[in-house]
Amino acid sequence: MEKFTSPTDFRLKSVKLTPNNGKDPYEIGNIITSFEYGECVDVPFLSAKMDIVDGVALLQTLPIQGGEKVEISIIGSFSEEPVDYTLYVWTVSNRFARQKQQTYTLGLISLEAIINESTRVTKPLSGNPENILKDLLQNSIKTGKEISTEPSKFEVKFIPNRRTPFNILKSITRNSVSTNTEYTSEKDKKDKNKTEKSEGETSQSIKGSGGFLFWESRRGYNFFAVDSLCADDDSKQRPKSLQSKSWGPYYEALGSQDDDGSDTRLRIYESYFGSEVDLLQSLRKGKYSSLVVFFNHSTGQYEEYVYKIKDSYDNMAHLGGQEGLTLVPANEIEMSEYPTRIMSILLDHETWYNEAGPASPDEKDGSTSPSKFADWQKYYATQSIARYELLKNQTCTVVIPGNPDICAGDKIDIRLVNKVPTQDGREEPHDTESSGVYLIGEVTHSYDPLSGTSGKFLTTLRLLRDSYGLKDRASNHGTK
């Protein structure tokens, strides 16, 4: 077995490109200058790019036309077994030629992404979103990859109108609701007609959480609620079918701490944060509070509902903070008192219903057999928007030693150095507000075979979370 001395060492074992004309696979590992592979929790396919210095005119002699299979096998200190990727060429870009040599970039994606573009769905779809998802992936895309899902709350039925499978799945992902979601308590039911005085007009309260994510990782396809991804590993809110892993803790080291004898595989080389506070954007999107007007054009019923993030926050799963505490930042509680986004939505429960009574599933409408394919927008429209925006409360990018087993949708615990120059900073080595557990929203594995004698493999993670601080202590951002 080949030995590596650094956690970033690796070697391209083989890179085989299979032409479309039936010729044998062609080994191109010796002409690759860099390879980057990526996953993202809101992208339904894998992607990569490969920089090539070509002195044998592959573009013309094979030729490369798009759709060629590329099989990459990599070995390194991260595993005893090689890591394999199988992707397909979708673009050739940045081509530059000088004398008899040319450089260019091969863009690679999953085969399913190519099939999706030439597939149009015409038959009506019905059932729970996770069953529709499995049907489209297995029967329309015809994937053989593993599909992991969790149950959703409502059944839907619609005509796809020749849309692509991934386009359909993007729509139902935002409109799905976890079976763990609770909307009203007994007290809420008694007070459901109570007016919100701050509105100056009759408006009921609406609660709950919504929104799923659908993506592909090396482990296969995934369809899970945002709350499930944020839940603790031992929580009832975390489905057993969720294959994501928890990593870390990874430690940021500065100066002499780099040689402190700790595990160098758990280092954070770089860390930087995106925009953590964008109040205007949050207000415009209705992150804190929204007023929703529902009009059922079949019955003429008009209703107004107010959704406040503070009313549903404690029933959501969170990545930071201490359990049992209301850790909504104080400004978010204040902002949620007044809706900053007004939405109007048409409801139609009757489309797939032919019975004599009302199709509406609302108890106050008195239907004895409501439609199972009702219009469920009241349960996900504002809830999904708020949940997605809440997940962006704190965004961070970290660079760590290469680890190909880390996938989008996993969680990671990071510990960043305390930057406070006072005595408090010396007593507490870590930044307790920015350290903690994050959701890995995007991962990029960067392989540089020309760096040093054994190459250089780094992993860049783009992290998300909805609350600040560590699990074992209260956050300064909280209200308690």
Buried (B, 14 or more C-beta within 10 A) or exposed (E): EEEBEBBBBBBBBBBBBBBBEEEEBBEBBEBBEBBBBBBBBBBBBBBBBBBBEBEBEBBEEBEBEEEBBBBBBBBBBBEEEBBEBBBBBBEBEEEEEEEEEBBBBBBBBBBBBBBBEEBBBEEEBBBBBBBBBBBBBEEBBEBEBEBBBBBBBBBBBBEBEEBBBBBBBBBBBBBBBBEBBEBBEEEBEEEEEEEBEEEEEEBBBBBBBBBBBBBBBBBBBBBBBBBBBBBBEEEEBBBEBBBBBEBBBBBBBEEEEEEEEEEBBBBBBEBEEEEEEBEEEBBEBBBBBBBBBBBBEBBEBEBBBBBBBBBBBEBBBBBBBBEEBEBBBEBBBEBBEBBBBEBEBEBBBBBBBEEEEBBBBBEEBEBEEBBBBBBBBBBBBBBBBBBBBBBBBBBBBBBBBBBBEBBBBBBBBBBBBBEEEEEEEEEEBBBBBBBBBBBBBBBBBBBBBEBEEBBBBBBBBBBBBBBBBBBEEBBEBBBE
